[in-house]
């Protein structure tokens, strides 16, 4: 026990120390900068308030993004320029073709299914009298890490030899229904879809909560007027509800596209990217840190960025419109 | 005024009737079916973590309802500070690591982002809008793009030719080496969300304070910080979940340093090495899940309010 605390107490000390130093430095800077008066007051405030964030973003995101762009044109050890050969490999290598195909599948299916399910739930919740418990249960998986989620889902997908007891829920159900269980996570392309279900399970609650708030914000008299006009169910949804929440729907959809592209953990923890399930973000990690080819890894990161780019343009367009209204 | 209020209440009642009467029962049943389906996988993990080792591989977890046979031995095994199946001190050190990583990685970016958001919203200058859009755009940069160069910066510094611009920081494999990347990667979203909220604070309040001779620093501390609590709480949830549940940043920046590996990171590794020890894996996984759930449910009421400030009207 004492060696345990001997090892771990210093860590807690480091944590509290770091927080204390951080706050103390801020307090001192605020105190000194607060003395500035007259003409100096505004510029000093701008530097103190905005400076730290800009410096961190410059060194943490902007600079590295530029460097990665350059690395993607260099060889595995980043010593010499290789032109476009990393990109050429990326688009022609047979194993990469599976990775790209999987990534496209993920983008085509998961965002729309997740957001659509979120919308369906939001609409249904709006018609319920009491919603809080069911809502919390559906939202709960969002708080679970993708690693945790992969372990949770192992109890659904787990497979044992036919002569042994099946402890996986899906395998057991399949046997009861009379079609002998197979090793789900090894079966292509089924396994990719099974991993998508984990993502949908995890994120649908988030889509639901955001869309639910948007539906509640639809003015009462609009709904009421159309209900009096005899609009019910599907007609009310298509004619009134959906158009009113369309912009929120698209924002959530864009968020899901980005989350799907960055997805790494589910694949890594469930199959390790084997059995034809790998996606770009996972392969990028393997290429860089397992096979130590920084060039190819960087090229994949750049392709990810290019794929996300339309979502960026859309979001900025949306933001500008929103701000001009407000 | 009274006419207005009298007019309003039947309207709301009517609206609710129109919304809720038809399909109300069907909706309730559908939502509950989905809610139950959504809970079953987690329930399986939870139930398994309380079952004896021998039974886990023999029968499915749903048998726990037929033959309740519960034990806490799995939890006492992972929390014992003696060696557990190849882990010298149980999982407690990794729980501590997770907290040591997460708490500063939440406090640092929120503080820096609140300052930046206040500046962009209320201390406008030429080009401040451009800076805001730029930061917003960075939200979308996949962090994968930044990992390797940032790691190089930590281990080797920045050199232009033979001139050292930034010396090697030597913080990879230390806690500081994880706090800093998490802070950097959190800033775009944090600044964006907090800016939405802070920009919507009443203008009169700020102007009155300045007329009274308060500096920007006083306004920030006395007015902006206290009023921004809902947005700060919403982002706290987000950032806590993100850092606690993160795998990629931890894998990259701990570099496999045993002493600082967070729980989630260790769990991903154990999923391979403990492949046959389901009793240990499920109880560890449940601990990993429990902490964010507690944080989430205790701050839940802020979540939607702080997130949607200014976006849904």
Interface residues (C-beta under 8 A of the other chain):
Chain A: X1 X4 X7 X8 X11 X12 X14 X15 X18 X19 X22 X23 X26 X30 X33 X34 X37 X41 X42 X45 X46 X48 X49 X50 X52 X53 X54 X56 X57 X59 X60 X61 X62 X63 X64 X65 X67 X68 X71 X121 X124 X125 X126 X127 X128 X129 X131 X133 X134 X135 X136 X137 X138 X140 X141 X142 X143 X144 X145 X146 X147 X148 X150 X151 X152 X153 X155 X156 X165 X166 X167 X168 X169 X172 X201 X204 X205 X209 X210 X213 X214 X217 X220 X221 X223 X224 X227 X228 X232 X233 X248 X251 X258 X261 X262 X264 X265 X268 X269 X272 X281 X284 X285 X288 X289 X294 X297 X298 X300 X301 X302 X304 X305 X308 X309 X311 X312 X315 X316 X319 X320 X322 X326
Chain B: X11 X12 X14 X15 X18 X19 X20 X22 X23 X24 X27 X28 X30 X31 X32 X34 X35 X36 X38 X39 X40 X41 X42 X44 X45 X48 X56 X57 X58 X59 X60 X61 X62 X81 X89 X92 X93 X96 X97 X99 X100 X103 X104 X107 X108 X111 X112 X113 X115 X116 X118 X119 X120 X123 X125 X131 X133 X135 X136 X137 X138 X139 X140 X141 X142 X143 X144 X145 X146 X147 X148 X149 X150 X152 X153 X175 X176 X179 X180 X181 X183 X184 X185 X187 X188 X191 X215 X216 X217 X218 X220 X221 X241 X244 X245 X246 X247 X248 X251 X252 X259 X260 X264 X267 X268 X271 X272 X281 X282 X285 X288 X289 X292 X293 X295 X296 X297 X300 X303 X304 X307 X308 X310 X311 X312 X313
